[in-house]
Amino acid sequence: MDATYVFSVRFRLSPDAPVSVEPATFETTLRRPADSPGEDGWLFFRDNLWRGDVNDPAHARERVEDALDVSVEAVEYRRFDMDEEYYDALKAAIAEDLETFKSDSVSEVLTKYFGSSVEVES
């Protein structure tokens, strides 16, 4: 079972004088492994995403700055990549506790948090 959150990150290098860099701003792709449904941390999407966007950009920048040790200008959620086994387990875990998500269906939960950015590999 495999799943990964994918983000675009724009960061800036701010070297100490007298050195300089050009360009000073870079973009990269950050991948965060997803916890298995039902395990601690599996609700990362609920706590950090909304309609396919990062729900608290300042918090996301702080977390990525801590992880990368650079000044982060922007973090954008791109997609949630997963295999079919993970997708099935995710849907089952959501279905078991729809009340947590204040939703009536699994598809409503997926749309609410991921927008259209779920990609399932077969």
TANORBEL-V784264 format. One record per residue. N is the residue number from 1. RES is the residue in one small letter. OMEGA is omega in whole degrees, 0 to 359 (none if undefined). NEAR is the number of other C-alpha atoms within 8 Angstrom. Layout:
n: {N N}
res: {RES RES}
omega: {OMEGA OMEGA}
near: {NEAR NEAR}
This chain:
n: {1 2 3 4 5 6 7 8 9 10 11 12 13 14 15 16 17 18 19 20 21 22 23 24 25 26 27 28 29 30 31 32 33 34 35 36 37 38 39 40 41 42 43 44 45 46 47 48 49 50 51 52 53 54 55 56 57 58 59 60 61 62 63 64 65 66 67 68 69 70 71 72 73 74 75 76 77 78 79 80 81 82 83 84 85 86 87 88 89 90 91 92 93 94 95 96 97 98 99 100 101 102 103 104 105 106 107 108 109 110 111 112 113 114 115 116 117 118 119 120 121 122}
res: {m d a t y v f s v r f r l s p d a p v s v e p a t f e t t l r r p a d s p g e d g w l f f r d n l w r g d v n d p a h a r e r v e d a l d v s v e a v e y r r f d m d e e y y d a l k a a i a e d l e t f k s d s v s e v l t k y f g s s v e v e s}
omega: {186 176 183 170 182 181 169 182 173 182 183 172 180 183 175 177 11 180 176 178 177 1 178 181 183 173 180 177 178 178 178 178 179 174 180 179 180 179 176 178 184 180 177 182 181 185 187 183 175 179 177 177 173 185 178 185 180 178 179 179 180 181 180 175 178 182 186 181 174 177 184 179 183 174 179 176 180 183 176 180 178 174 184 180 179 181 178 179 178 180 179 180 177 182 180 186 180 180 178 184 182 183 180 182 177 181 176 178 181 179 183 185 186 187 178 189 175 178 181 178 179 none}
near: {8 8 12 11 13 13 12 12 13 12 12 11 9 7 7 6 5 4 6 8 7 5 5 8 9 8 8 7 8 8 8 7 7 11 9 9 10 6 7 6 7 11 8 9 10 9 6 10 14 13 9 15 11 12 7 7 9 6 7 11 12 9 8 11 11 8 6 6 7 9 9 13 9 9 14 9 12 11 12 12 12 14 12 10 8 13 10 8 9 10 9 8 10 10 9 6 8 12 7 6 8 6 10 7 8 11 6 9 11 9 11 10 12 16 12 6 9 10 8 9 7 4}
